[in-house]
Amino acid sequence: MKDSLLEDWAMTGEITEEMKTEERIKKIESRLNLAQTKLARLIAGIKSIQHQLLQRLERLEELTSCRPTPGPSDADAGELDVVNCGSV
């Protein structure tokens, strides 16, 4: 009888410890999901701003008649030189 009570008590302690561990895991998963959502929103915002800036640059180039062309020494690097700018 006493042995079974001791075993029950020991099992209860193990179950409580397992429950604490499971709760911690759930909290970590919840925080990770929240962080992933925030990161996805941040990335979407950055992409949106990037798109808006590119549109503004294109419009500015149209208004000033500037056309970017690859520079002679920087063609491989992808850098651009601005040539034929009317009023700039």
Buried (B, 14 or more C-beta within 10 A) or exposed (E): EEEEEEEEEEEEEEEEEEEEEEEEEEEEEEEEEEEEEEEEEEEEEEEEEEEEEEEEEEEEBEEEEBEBEEBEEEEEEEEEEEEEEEEE
